[in-house]
Amino acid sequence: MPVPWFLLSLALGRSPMVVSLERLVGLQDAARCSPGLSCHLWDGDVLCLPGSIVSASGPVLVPTRLRTELVLRCYQETDCDLCVRVVVHLAVHGHWEEHEDEGESAGAVGLELEEFRNASLQAQVVLSFQAYPTARCVLLEVQVPAVLVQPGQSVGSVVFDCFEAALGAEVRIWSYTQPRYQKELNLTQQLPDCRGLEVRDTIQSCWALPWLNVSADGDDVCLVLDVSEEQHFGLLLYWNQVQGPIKPRWHRNLTGPQTITLNHTDLVPCLCIQVWPLEPDAVRTNFCPFREDPRAHQNLWHQARLRLLSPQSWQLDAPCSLPAEVVLCWQALGSGPCQPLVPPLPRENVTVNKAQEFPLLKVHPNLCVQQVNSGEKLQLQECLWAESLGSFKDDMLLVETRGPHDNRSLCALEPSGCTPLPSRASTRAARLGQQLLQDLHSGQCLQLWDDDLGALWACPMDKYIHKRWALGWLACLLFAAMLFFLLLLKKDHVKAAASGRSALLLHSADGAGFERLVGALASALCRLPLRVAVDLWSRRELSAQGPLAWFHAQRRQTLQEGGVVVLLFSPGAVALCHEWLQDGAPAPGAHCPHDAFAASLSCVLPDFLQGRAHGRYIGACFDGLLHPDAVPALFRAVPVFSLPSQLPDFLGALQGPGASSPGLLGKRAEQVSRALQPALDNCFLSLGSPREGRGTGHGAEDRT
């Protein structure tokens, strides 16, 4: 049962969360001071000219803090405007000049003290206000008795009523004195709209705003606008991005009432809604209801993509900002986890949709990029250079650490940790420690990074393969030659293979019975004009290269030759797909080390998410084991066939358009069905559910 989204009522009426505002009657601006101060507001506005900072010869009054309050300026009971009240706190800056003339008479000093008690400090305080398209400056004269003056101490505050502003506007306020003795104070504030204030009955522009509800409809989200049939309004969906302007996604001028359905996969935290009546100078209401929704954050990670811009620069493409860090890691040849290079390389905060640089001298196919969220959970991993530089290499990464007084240490990065060189440990790097050090000193290693903290080196390991494997490789070569000779004897099979299309079969390791079924399908397809690759026939390469590297190489070769990748869906494969789609990459070691299907999902999913799967992939499942509707919706963007009942269509999709006539396809489908049926029946027997009355397709017809 899907988790319901939420019911968020955004009706613009009364609510216990809205704010009730003080009312001011009349059009005149006003000023008042705290006890002990006297103030006067100049008539009319003044020019906004801060001028340069000057030095004070004695104590002066200066603004120290700005504060704002929202009030209503009302002309009638139901005709008010939003207004910004500004409170300026003042303090004394500077000291009285001290007399250095020791011969000055006591009478003169006493006279000055008497004048000081009767004097006062005066200041002209300017308030500058900007809220597009309005700009104003007002001048306040403030006096404080000198007897209350304590240098560095606050003397009170002055209040100005008030600057009118539009609902939802961004306002900026500055305060300084004339002449100016210090840097001006400034304050920026986003004013609320009609939803956040108790103004629906007093501000006329809020009367006609649409009422909007956001509610759940299964996995989808509905925007329900409850307005009269005669009211016209505008609706805009946009991404409220921190970097740069908003990015519109959908805009319509509508007539109410309306119900608009959004797919849950389109929801991200920065998706916001703007709604306004189609009237002159109408107030636009903005709200972003999905900021805290966990599924919206999950969708954001699914849509994020790391992209290589140049050999040493990259960019994270995402609709919203991501609270995450990125780090380089080293993916050794095999199926082990990618090992973060921290230290010595530092983590960096991610700025989405902006080019960023790697601190590298050279790049390497084994270098990958990991992105972790604020909870230290791995969310994204891309081996950006694997496509351009080829598959992973059997290289050893040497990490050099530099300390004070030219202290240096060297270790080799292995799955068990970083092994010091030289070392007496029993690891691969320890056994070849002296040879690796010689390679490093003779310049045979590639330097990837270098700075004051250390360096990284990639040293090739191909030449250190044990000689005892030579006879084994020779035997393999002889076996391959004999196999090739036998294939040459079957001329008609060779012609078919030479002219056929390439097909890469991917399946989940669902047990021995299912693997025999996949093997029977692959063998039957090989008898047709098809060149078939499947991991069952490549166990040695899988062990040597690892599932991910093996899949990279096979997929690249298949697609370069114009072939197709076949996804064989089973209950285990569907579970793996759901695990990826819901939680991201599964935990390392959670699946069979030879499971190419699990390893391939990191590359297959981006093709489907970015719309590149059509023409490259097709899907298939077996009658009685899995219904095509059980395949995740994302993968049903390409044809999914049920075998053997849909074998003719499946073979037609494999061979491409115009490959064979319908009659020939039917004959070939009968051959494949006869070869497939025993393995399918045995698979049901191994699962403990004998296949009875399920015969469909050509295999069923042959038995009648």
Order of alpha helices (4+ residues) and beta strands (2+ residues): beta-beta-beta-beta-beta-beta-alpha-beta-beta-beta-beta-beta-beta-beta-beta-beta-beta-beta-beta-alpha-beta-beta-beta-beta-beta-beta-beta-beta-alpha-beta-beta-beta-alpha-alpha-beta-beta-alpha-alpha-beta-alpha-beta-alpha-alpha-beta-alpha-alpha-beta-beta-alpha-alpha-alpha
